[in-house]
Each structure stands twice: as structure tokens, then as C-alpha cells.
Amino acid sequence: MLNMTEIGSENAGPPVIVAHGLLGSGKNLGGIARRLAESGRRVVLVDMRNHGDSFHDPDHSYAALADDLASVIEAKGSPADVLGHSMGGKAAMMLALTHPDLVRRLMVLDIAPYAYSHTQSGYIDAMEAVRLDGLKLRSQADAQMAENIPEPGVRAFLLQSLDLKSDPPRWRANLTALRDQMSNLVGWPDAPKASFQGPVLFLAGGQSDYCREPQVQAIREYFPQAKIKFLAGAGHWLHADRPTEVADAAAEFMG
């Protein structure tokens, strides 16, 4: 079972399952979760496999990630509303396509059921290049990563996965498995050729290139009831760029 954190009332009806993106953890979407809890929902933040405090496994396919989410929903109460960003969004989409009976509403942040051509292996390279022996402060790791990643915000995000309490320090993310599975992570499986008929909201960053015309066509194929909205001034990490707007949209859509 995935590591998870629950907030909100246990008697608040169907739970909202929240799935984070690559190299993140459940707490990355804490702002959205708190807003949903304030609106009266019960929210379950999960650490996806090979991330955070969840188990490590060489299989990081979207079929496996969807099955993990299905197990959480079956344990916490089904059907559930599901929200996912990036990798977590793809896992949530695969869940809705393969276990439609478990999903009431689906909200996806800045990703589509589409095989992208980019790679995130450069981030893994930068993380693996950090000299962990003798490391005492996160700022020391940040200084090392700055040689390869100039954006402070990206480094801060990645460094949330650094466990300084471990002796020696370690990355919580299973970097080996994620590198090995990168083509699957940025891709999208050929099957299933199903569609999900329930309510779906795709919220995309206006400055992101993850949801353009080819991706919108793919969304329409798999999710014919989907509403697609673009958030001006936001990039791929739209919940960090426009936290209030994203959280409000989630609370409105999830009811």
C-alpha cells in the first residue's frame, strides 16, 4: 500500500485521492488538499511508488501506478474523486480508463494521455551528481545542484526528496527505477483503447506546452466529457505558479 496522509473529515462522503508528479511527493499538492478539506472534503495525499515514503519497485508503468491508486480507493471508500498532476495525472487517467467504477470525478493538472518526446533524466543526473557523504545541510546540496540546474525553484522542488536524517543522506525517490522507466513515464501506453464517460476537468498552464492541439485531441478521444481550461500566467507546475486559482478550481469542480 502507498504511504498516505489524510486530512479533512472522515464522514465527508467520497474521498478525494491526490497524486503528485515525477520526483515529488504527496505534500507537493498540500495547498490543494487543504483547500478541499476546508470545503468539507476528505482528502488522501499519496506518495506514489518509488517516491516519498512509499515502497520501491522496478515496475513504474502506468498500469502499476493505476493499480496502486485503485488499492487506495478500495481501502478508503469507492468511488472516489481523483486529482493528479503530471505523472500523477497520467496515473489517474489510467485508473479512470481501467477502473471506471472506482472514479466519480477526475481532475488532471497540465498533462494529457499522450506520448511526449521530452525526458526528465537531466534532473535525475543532477540529483545523482550530489555528493551525499558528509552532507549536513540542504543548502550544501543546493549549491552542488546549481552547477546543473540554474532555476532555484526547480532545485527546491527536487531537494524536498533529500532525506538528511538518514546516515548517510539519501534520496527518497528511487532514481534508478525512474531512470530505467523514463520512456514509459513520458510516454503513454497503446492500450487500453477505452474511454471514461464521467466528469473530467483538465486544467493546463497557459505558458506550458504540455496541452496544445495534439494533446487536446488525445484528451477528447479518451475523455469525451472533459472540460479543458487554461490558466493564464502558469507553467507546468501551475499549482505553484497560481496556487489560489488552482485550489479554488479543484474545490469548485469536486463540489
N, C-alpha and C positions, 0 to 999 in steps of 0.2 A: 504494500500500500504506500502511496505517496505521503511524504511529510506534508502536513497541512496546518493552517491556522484558521480558526473560526471566530468571527465577530458577528454581533447582532443577536437578535432574539431567537432562541431555539424554536419558539412557537410562531414564527413569522411566515409559515407556509413554505412553498418550494424554495430550496436553497439556490443561491447564485454561485456557480463554480467559476473561479477566476484563474486563468492560465497565462503565465508570463512568456516572454520571448527568449531567444537564444542568449545564453551566458548570463541570464538574470536569475531571479528567484521570486517567490510569491510576494515578498514585501515591496517589489518594484511597483506593484499596482495597488499599494495600500491606500492611496488617496481616493481612488475609485471605490475601493471596498468600504472605506469609512463613510463615503457619501451614500452608498447604497444602504449601509447599516442605519444611518441617520434617517433614511426614508422608510425604515421599517423592515428591511430585508435581512435574512440570514445569509452571510457570505462565507464561503470557504475558499481561502487562498492556498493554492497548492504549489509546492516545489516540484517541477516536472522531473522525470527521471534524469539522472546524470547532472542534476543541478541542485543547489542549495543543500539541504539535509536529507534529500531523497536518495534512494539506492542507485548504485552504478550498474550499468548493464551494457554490453556491446551492441545490443539492438536498440537503435534510436529511430526506427522507422515511424512514420505517422500512424500506421496501423497499431503499433505497440503503444504509442502515446495516447491514441484514442481509447484503447482498451484500458489504460491506466485511469483515464478520466471516467470511463464507464464504471469501473470498480468503485471510484469515489462516490459517484451518484447513487449507485446501488446501495452503498453503505449509509449515505446521508439522506436519501429520500428522492424518489423519482416520480415524475420527471423534474428536471432542474432547468433553470436558465443558465446559460454558459456564455462567458465573455473571455476572449483571448486576444493577445497581441502578438503579431508576427508569428514566430514558431508556434506559440500557444494558440494563435488564431487558426493556423493550419490544422493543428491537432483537434481543435474544437469543431472545425468544419468536417474533418474526417469522422469525428464522433457523430455529428448530426447525420452524415450520409450513411454510416454503417449501423448506428443505433438510434434511429429517429424516434423511437418510443421513449428514449431517455431525455430528450431535449424538448423543452417547451418553447423557449426563445433563444436566439443566438445573436450575439453581438461580436463583430470582428473588427479589430483595430489595425488598419493600414497593411493589409496583406490580402492576397487573392488565392483561389485554387489554381495555381499557375506555376509552371516550371521556370524559375528565374535563371539568369545566366551569371549572376554575381557570385562571389564567395565571401565568407566571413573568416577564412583561415588566417588572414593577416592579424586579426585580433588574437587568435589563439597563439600565433607566432610570438606576438608581443608579450602575452602572458607567460608563455613558457620560457621566454628570454630573461625574466626577472630572476635574479639570484636570491633564492629564498633562505639559504643558510645564513644565520646571523641577522636576519631581518627582524627589526623590532617595531618599526613604525610604518604605517600605511604611506606616509609621505616619502619614505625611502623607496618604496616600490613605485610610487607615482613618478618620482624623479627618473627612475630607470625606464619606465614605460614611455616617458615623454620623448625618448630618443626615437621611438617608432610611431607613437600616436600623439599628434600635436594638440588634439582637441581635449581640453580639461574635462568637459562634461562626459565624453566617452570614457576617459580613463577612470573618472569617479564611478561611473556605472560598472565597469569591469572590476574595479577594486572592491566592490561590495562582495565579490565572490572569494576574496582572500581571507583565509582563516588564520589570524595572527595568534590565536590561543593555542593552536596546535604546535607541537615541538618535534620537528621544525615546522615553520609555517607551511601551509599547503593551499592549493586552490580547491574549493568545494566542487567546482564543475569538473566533470570527467573529460578533460581536454582531449585525451587520446581517442575516446569513443566519438566525441563530437567532430574531431578532425576526420576520422575514418568515415563518418556518415555524412559529411558535408554535402555531397552531391544529392543525397536523399533529402537533406534539410532544406536546401534551396529549391529542390525540385518539387514535383507533385506526381503521385503515382497514376498510372494509366487507368487503374481500376480503384474504386467502383465507378461505374457509369450511372450512378443513381442521382436522384435529386431530392432535396429537402423542401417540403411544402410549407413549413411553419414560418412564423415571423422572423425576419433576419434584418439586422442593421449593420451595414458596413460604414465605418467612419474612417475616412482617409485624410492624410495630411495634404494640404494644398500645395506644399513645397516638396512633397515626396514623389518619387517616381515609381512607387510600388503599385499604384492603382491608376493606370492610364487605360487607353482604349482596349488593348488586347486583354488586359486583366479584367476590365469591366465586362467584356463579352464572356469571359470564363465564369465570372460571378453569376451572370444571367443564366448560363447553361445549368449550373448546379443548384442555384438558389433563385427560382423564378419569382418568389415573393419579396426578394431583397430590396430594401431601400439603401441607396448609396449617397452619402453626404460627404462633402469635402470641407475641411476646417482650414480657413484661411490663416496663413502665417505659421502653420505647423508642419514639421517634417515627419520622419518615420516614427520618432519617439514622441508622438503627438500628446500623450498623457503627461510628458514632462514639459513640452512647449506650451500647451494650453490646458493645464490641469483642471481648472474650474469648468471649462466648457465641456471637456470630455466626461468628467464625473457627472455633470448635470445631464448630459445626453444619455448616459448609462442609466441614471435614476429615472428619467422620463420614459425611456424605452422599456426598462424592466418593470415599470409600474410599481 
